[in-house]
Amino acid sequence: MGVASLALVGCGHVRATGGTPTAVSPVAAATSSADATTSSNPPDPGVAAAAAEADGQFSLLVFDRVAGQVVASHEPTIHYPAESVVKLFIAITALEAGGDEESVVDMLAHSDDEIANKLWTTYGETAIVTGIAAKAGMVNTTPPNDPGRWGDTQTTAEDLVALYRYILDTVPEHVRSVILRALSGASQTAADGLDQYFGIPDAATGWPWAVKQGWACCKPNRVLHTTGLLGKNYRYIVVALSSHDDSTTWEQVIGELTEAVRSVVSTLRQ
């Protein structure tokens, strides 16, 4: 990927293979429940090995919607700034309030910060985070101290898995449809020009996926997240979050995050 553009400060996501949303299986959805997302499962050896080689902080959680259980876990309760992943909170709130669907799609598909700023202000700022966190059972997610900095929302891998389950299993159908359309059709290049082909899409070549990425530098660390849905009927929810000292290069951060995700994807059944 073109790493030079990663010097930008911002967040984003990537283009999904195939370009059309996969159907969400009602059978898979029926097996899900918020209290089944737990960090009690033993850490995945492959992820632990990849994390041990990383210089920064790393968390991962993979939930199998068919089995109804976590299948890979590494430090899923560590807090990180959500960065552009918080646009999922904004999208749900705006759509449930009757907001313009295409604006939401553009915000998610191109990780457009200007649209996010407008919707954040229109639909309640920090109340967006507290409202969605309460509905989705995100017990370790808190809004930013500065209401104008939505990317500073604090969250965990465990809570973001709960958020994706809430999107797939609970939100109104029209809300889910718009969000999945945006995430499965996300652009490779973000609105700010960043090339976002890292993490899930790079590690899961040939799989159907829909993603929301996030990144930022340097507040003071480099933060890079890859989150989303993977497989037929979006069987798997994958969340990988990372934070590195700003002396670490983007090339190293991207490589470590992607390899950790790849180590898990190689063990999953399509």
NORJOFEN-V815350 format. One line per field, one symbol per residue. phi: phi as a letter, one per 30 degrees, with the letter a starting at -180 (. if undefined). psi: psi as a letter, one per 30 degrees, with the letter a starting at -180 (. if undefined). burial: I if it has 16 or more other ideal C-beta (glycine too) atoms within 10 Angstrom, else O. A space follows every 50 residues. Layout:
phi=???
psi=???
burial=???
This chain:
phi=.ddeddddclbaabdddjibdddcdddddddcbedddbcdddddeddddd dddddccbbbbbccdddiadcaaahdcddbddhddddddddeddddcidd ddddededdchddddeeddeddcjhdddddddeddcicdccbdddcedcd ddecabddddddddddddcbdeedddddddddddcdddcdedjddcdbie dddbejcdabbbcaaaabbccdcbbbblbbjdhhdccbbbbbbbeddddd ededddddddddddedcdcd
psi=ljfefffkjalaalkkkefkkkkjkfeeeffkkeffjlgfkkkkeeeeee efflfakkkkkkkjfefhlkfkkjhfgkklkfbffffeeeeeeeefgglk eeeeeeeeeghjeeeeeeeeeeggbffeeeeeeeefhifgkklkejffif fgkklleeeeeeeeeeeefelkeeeeeeeeeeefgkkeklfggkjgilbe eefhkfkklkljlkllkjhflkkkkkkakklkghekkkkkklklkffkle eeeeeeeeeeeefeefflk.
burial=IOOOOIOIOIIIIIIIOOOOIIOIIOOIIOOIOOOIIOIOOOOIOIIIOI IOOIOIIIIIIIIIIIOOOIIIIIIIOIIIIIIIIIIIIIIIIIIIOOIO IOIIIIIIIIIIIOIIOOIIOOIIOIOIIIIIIOIIIIOIIIIIOOOOOI IIIIIIIIIIIIIIIIIIIIIOOOIIOIIIIIIIIIIIIIIIOIIIIIII IIIIOOIIIIIIIIIIIOOOIIIIIIIIIIIOIIIIIIIIIIIIOOOIOI OOIIOIIIIIIIIIIOOIOO
